Amino acid sequence: MYLYYELRVMEDILLKMSPHTKAKHRILEYYLKAWFPILSKWNGRIVYFDGFAGPGKYDDDSFGSPIIALEVAKNHKLKLAEEIVFYFIEKDTRRAEFLKNLLDERYKYEKDDTYTKLPKNFKIHIENGDFNEVMSSILRDLEQEGANLAPSLAFVDPFGYSDINIKILGRILSFRKCELLITYMVGFLNRFAFDDKHRSSIRSSFLLSDEELNNIITIGNSEDREEEWLRLLSEKLIGSMKEYNSVGQDVYPLSFKTKDKSNRTMYYLVYFTRSKKGIGAMKEAMWKIGKSGNYTFSDYGFQPGQKSILDYSEEKPWIGLASQQLHKHFKGMEVELDAIKCYILLDTPLIFRKSILKELEKNGLIEVPDTRPKRYSYPEGVRIKFL
């Protein structure tokens, strides 16, 4: 009887792993491998917030986002920042306690937020509390001290939409070099926006007016509604950010769709940054997971063990489509390679590969007037003439 009770308790604490969750974790892992060294190069202290950390482990014994983040930083080959602070925030007391014990078992807690089996420059805080309340307290303390939030990534991965607080997220984004990665439950919103019982909480979470919410539910096509939900998230979040910091760089959003076993949209993983290097690194991470480079992963038709990580360094069918789009945009112009990279990075869903230019040159659609080491090579600074 006791064993049965213990198993039931564990079922309540550990979360169920699914293919789309694995895909989300792989995106996080790939991005952190780039994020830690990018921020470490110019900053002595960086912070990683995991707003809905969970117990750190799933029902299939795979690790959750806290362990993923620690392992990426711990095993990174490049020199990282002098101090890396990890905030693992979890509202559920049992899950927070499980995470605490898991970290102690795996890394051996020492003292002063450090662990024997982790680098001494890692400072780890496990907070048993509501993400918005914990962040509000941290931000309030910074304001009172007249201090800035160190360069940070906040991974905000709630179970529903009601835990999203636009004002808190906007405040985080207002700090220089701070980024957000948000699980945005558009599937729930698409359904519950029609239900009077949920309308008030939706308006409150996303700072929507009755008119804005009514406009969404009158959109007949579900994909068009999803696009509108994404547009409103960006608009409201950036608007909130500007209440705290009206002067600054542009904000670059990027989204990745996940679908369930019925091939219906569950949520979007939405990323916000002011860094061109950041948007480039996140594009690479999302492209590795999205089938055919379409920023989408679906549990539908997914078979355990199948290869879902595609190698985009090789030529794929998308290269031809990318070359057509590039030629259409730059036709009749002569531009430097950096201009092409910038256009692809900021104005298209594509990622840059030199094989795109090779495809164009093979088809006689571009010329390279500059001297270069060999044909089909495109060194930095080279000029490309689009015919």
C-alpha positions in Angstrom: 0.0 0.0 0.0 2.8 2.4 0.9 4.6 1.7 -2.4 1.4 2.4 -4.3 1.0 5.6 -2.4 4.6 6.6 -3.1 4.2 5.9 -6.8 1.0 8.0 -7.0 2.9 10.9 -5.3 5.7 10.6 -7.8 3.2 10.6 -10.6 1.8 13.9 -9.3 5.3 15.4 -9.0 7.0 14.3 -12.2 5.6 15.7 -15.4 4.8 13.6 -18.4 7.4 13.8 -21.2 6.1 14.2 -24.8 7.8 14.6 -28.2 6.9 18.3 -28.4 8.4 18.9 -24.9 11.6 17.2 -26.1 11.7 19.4 -29.1 11.3 22.5 -26.9 14.1 21.3 -24.7 16.4 20.7 -27.6 15.8 24.3 -28.9 16.6 25.6 -25.4 19.8 23.4 -25.3 21.0 24.5 -28.7 20.4 28.1 -27.9 22.1 28.0 -24.5 25.2 26.5 -26.2 25.4 29.8 -28.1 24.0 32.2 -25.5 26.4 31.4 -22.7 29.6 32.3 -24.7 28.0 35.2 -26.5 27.1 37.0 -23.3 30.2 35.8 -21.4 32.5 37.5 -24.0 31.6 41.0 -22.8 30.0 40.5 -19.4 31.4 39.4 -16.1 28.0 38.3 -14.7 25.1 36.7 -16.5 21.7 35.4 -15.2 19.5 32.6 -16.4 15.9 32.6 -15.1 13.8 29.4 -15.3 10.4 30.8 -14.3 8.5 27.5 -14.2 11.3 25.1 -13.4 9.3 22.0 -12.4 10.9 19.1 -10.6 13.9 18.9 -13.0 12.9 15.4 -14.2 10.2 13.7 -16.2 8.3 10.5 -15.9 10.7 8.8 -18.4 13.8 9.9 -16.3 14.8 12.5 -18.8 15.9 15.8 -17.3 14.1 19.1 -17.4 15.2 22.6 -18.2 17.1 23.3 -15.0 19.5 20.3 -15.5 19.7 21.1 -19.2 20.9 24.7 -18.5 23.4 23.6 -15.8 24.9 20.8 -18.0 25.3 23.1 -21.0 27.1 25.7 -19.0 29.1 23.1 -17.0 30.3 21.2 -20.1 30.9 24.2 -22.4 34.4 24.2 -23.9 34.7 28.0 -24.1 35.5 30.2 -21.1 32.3 31.6 -19.7 31.5 34.6 -17.4 33.2 35.1 -14.1 29.8 34.6 -12.4 26.7 32.7 -13.8 23.6 33.0 -11.7 20.8 30.5 -12.1 17.3 31.2 -10.7 15.1 28.1 -10.7 11.6 29.3 -9.7 8.8 26.8 -9.0 5.4 27.5 -7.4 4.6 23.9 -6.5 6.3 23.2 -3.1 6.7 19.4 -3.8 8.3 20.0 -7.2 10.6 22.7 -5.8 11.7 20.3 -3.0 12.2 17.5 -5.5 14.3 19.8 -7.7 16.4 20.9 -4.6 17.0 17.2 -3.7 17.8 16.3 -7.3 20.4 19.0 -7.6 21.9 18.0 -4.2 22.1 14.4 -5.3 23.6 15.1 -8.7 25.9 18.0 -7.8 26.4 17.9 -4.0 25.4 21.1 -2.3 28.3 22.8 -0.6 27.5 26.3 0.7 26.5 29.8 -0.4 24.5 28.6 -3.3 27.4 26.6 -4.7 27.8 22.8 -5.4 30.9 20.6 -5.2 30.4 19.1 -8.7 29.7 22.4 -10.4 32.1 25.3 -11.2 32.6 27.7 -8.3 31.4 30.6 -10.4 27.9 29.1 -10.6 25.4 30.5 -8.1 22.2 28.6 -7.9 18.9 29.9 -6.3 15.9 27.6 -6.0 12.9 29.8 -5.3 9.6 28.1 -4.2 7.2 30.8 -5.3 5.2 32.4 -8.1 7.4 33.5 -11.0 5.7 36.9 -11.4 5.9 37.6 -7.6 9.6 36.5 -7.4 10.5 38.6 -10.5 8.6 41.6 -9.2 10.5 41.4 -5.9 13.9 41.1 -7.7 13.0 44.0 -10.0 11.8 46.1 -7.1 15.0 45.6 -5.2 17.0 46.6 -8.3 15.0 49.8 -8.7 15.5 50.7 -5.0 19.3 50.2 -5.4 19.3 52.1 -8.7 20.9 49.0 -10.3 20.3 47.3 -13.6 19.5 43.6 -14.2 22.6 41.8 -15.5 22.4 40.4 -19.0 19.8 37.7 -18.7 17.7 35.1 -20.4 14.3 34.4 -18.9 12.7 31.1 -19.9 9.0 31.5 -19.1 7.3 28.1 -19.6 3.9 28.1 -17.9 1.2 25.4 -18.2 -1.5 27.8 -19.3 -1.9 31.4 -20.3 -3.0 33.0 -17.0 0.6 33.0 -15.6 1.7 35.4 -18.3 2.2 38.9 -17.0 2.9 41.3 -19.8 4.1 44.1 -17.4 6.7 41.9 -15.7 7.9 40.5 -19.0 8.1 44.0 -20.5 10.1 45.1 -17.5 12.6 42.3 -18.0 13.0 43.1 -21.7 13.5 46.8 -20.9 16.9 46.0 -19.5 19.8 46.1 -21.9 20.9 42.6 -23.0 17.9 40.8 -21.5 16.0 38.3 -23.5 12.8 36.3 -23.2 11.8 32.8 -24.3 8.1 32.3 -23.7 5.8 29.3 -24.0 2.7 31.1 -25.5 -0.4 28.9 -25.2 -2.1 30.0 -28.3 -4.1 26.7 -28.6 -5.8 27.5 -25.3 -6.3 31.1 -26.2 -7.9 30.2 -29.5 -10.5 28.0 -27.7 -11.1 29.9 -24.5 -11.4 33.4 -26.0 -14.9 32.3 -27.1 -15.9 31.4 -23.5 -17.2 34.2 -21.3 -15.7 32.5 -18.2 -12.2 33.0 -19.5 -12.5 36.4 -21.3 -11.7 38.5 -18.2 -8.5 36.6 -17.3 -7.3 36.7 -20.9 -7.9 40.5 -21.1 -6.0 40.9 -17.8 -3.1 38.7 -18.7 -2.5 40.3 -22.1 -3.7 43.8 -21.4 -6.4 43.5 -24.1 -9.5 45.7 -24.6 -12.9 44.2 -25.3 -12.6 45.5 -28.8 -9.2 43.7 -29.4 -10.5 40.4 -28.0 -13.7 40.7 -30.0 -11.7 41.4 -33.2 -9.7 38.1 -32.6 -12.7 35.9 -32.2 -14.4 37.2 -35.3 -11.4 36.0 -37.4 -12.7 32.8 -39.0 -9.5 31.1 -40.0 -7.7 29.5 -37.0 -4.2 30.1 -38.5 -5.1 33.8 -39.0 -6.2 34.0 -35.4 -2.9 32.5 -34.3 -1.0 35.2 -36.3 -3.1 37.8 -34.6 -2.4 36.4 -31.1 1.4 36.5 -32.0 1.1 40.1 -33.2 -0.7 41.2 -30.1 1.8 39.5 -27.8 4.7 41.4 -29.5 2.7 44.7 -29.5 1.7 44.5 -25.9 5.1 43.3 -24.6 7.1 45.8 -26.6 4.6 48.5 -25.5 5.1 47.6 -21.9 8.8 47.5 -22.3 8.8 51.1 -23.6 7.0 52.3 -20.5 10.2 51.6 -18.7 12.7 52.3 -21.5 11.5 54.3 -24.4 14.9 54.6 -26.0 16.7 51.6 -27.3 17.4 49.1 -30.0 14.8 47.4 -32.0 13.3 44.2 -30.6 13.4 41.1 -32.8 10.8 38.4 -32.2 10.9 34.8 -33.5 8.4 32.1 -33.0 8.2 28.3 -33.2 4.9 26.3 -33.4 4.3 23.0 -31.7 1.3 20.7 -32.4 -0.3 17.8 -30.6 -0.9 14.3 -31.7 -4.0 15.4 -33.6 -1.9 18.0 -35.4 -3.6 20.9 -33.7 -1.6 23.9 -32.5 -0.7 23.7 -28.8 1.6 26.6 -28.3 4.3 28.8 -29.8 7.7 29.2 -28.3 8.3 32.9 -28.7 11.7 34.6 -28.4 12.4 38.3 -27.9 15.8 39.9 -28.1 17.6 43.1 -29.1 20.6 41.3 -30.3 21.3 40.3 -33.9 23.7 37.6 -32.7 20.9 36.4 -30.5 18.3 36.2 -33.2 20.8 34.4 -35.4 21.6 31.8 -32.8 17.9 31.2 -32.0 17.1 30.8 -35.7 19.8 28.2 -36.0 18.4 26.4 -32.9 14.8 26.4 -34.2 15.8 25.4 -37.7 17.5 22.3 -36.3 14.2 21.1 -34.8 11.6 22.4 -37.2 10.9 19.9 -40.0 12.0 21.3 -43.4 12.9 24.6 -41.8 9.3 25.7 -41.2 9.6 26.5 -37.5 7.1 23.8 -36.6 7.2 20.5 -34.7 4.2 18.2 -34.4 3.6 15.1 -32.3 1.4 13.9 -35.2 3.0 11.0 -36.9 6.1 11.2 -34.7 7.6 7.8 -34.0 9.9 7.4 -31.0 13.5 7.0 -32.2 13.0 8.7 -35.6 15.5 11.2 -36.7 13.9 14.7 -36.1 17.1 16.8 -36.1 17.8 17.8 -39.7 21.3 18.8 -41.0 20.8 22.2 -42.6 24.5 22.6 -43.5 23.8 20.3 -46.4 21.9 21.3 -49.5 18.2 20.8 -49.1 15.1 21.7 -51.2 14.8 25.0 -49.2 18.0 26.2 -50.7 16.4 26.7 -54.1 13.4 28.5 -52.6 15.8 30.7 -50.6 17.8 31.6 -53.7 14.6 32.6 -55.5 13.6 34.9 -52.7 17.0 36.5 -52.4 17.2 37.1 -56.2 13.7 38.7 -56.2 14.7 41.1 -53.4 18.1 42.2 -54.7 17.6 41.9 -58.5 19.5 44.6 -60.3 21.5 45.6 -57.3 25.1 45.2 -56.2 25.5 44.7 -52.5 28.1 43.5 -49.9 27.7 40.1 -48.4 26.8 41.7 -45.0 23.7 43.3 -46.6 22.6 39.9 -47.8 23.1 38.3 -44.4 21.3 41.1 -42.6 18.3 40.8 -45.0 18.1 37.1 -44.5 18.5 37.4 -40.7 16.0 40.2 -40.0 13.5 40.2 -42.9 13.0 36.5 -43.7 12.4 33.2 -41.8 15.5 31.8 -43.5 19.0 31.2 -42.3 22.1 32.2 -44.2 24.1 29.5 -46.0 26.7 30.2 -48.7 25.1 27.4 -50.7 22.3 29.9 -51.5 24.7 32.1 -53.3 26.3 29.1 -55.0 22.9 28.1 -56.3 22.4 31.6 -57.7 25.8 31.7 -59.3 25.4 28.3 -60.9 22.2 29.5 -62.5 23.8 32.7 -63.8 21.8 35.0 -61.5 24.7 36.6 -59.7 28.2 37.8 -60.5 31.1 38.4 -58.1 33.1 41.4 -59.5 35.7 41.2 -56.6 38.8 39.1 -56.6 38.3 35.9 -54.5 40.3 32.8 -53.8 38.2 30.5 -56.0 34.9 30.2 -57.8 31.9 29.7 -55.5 33.6 31.2 -52.6 32.2 34.2 -50.8 34.6 35.8 -48.3 33.7 38.5 -45.9 33.3 41.9 -47.6 32.8 40.5 -51.1 30.3 42.3 -53.3 27.6 40.4 -55.1 25.9 41.7 -58.3 22.4 40.4 -58.8 21.5 40.1 -62.6 
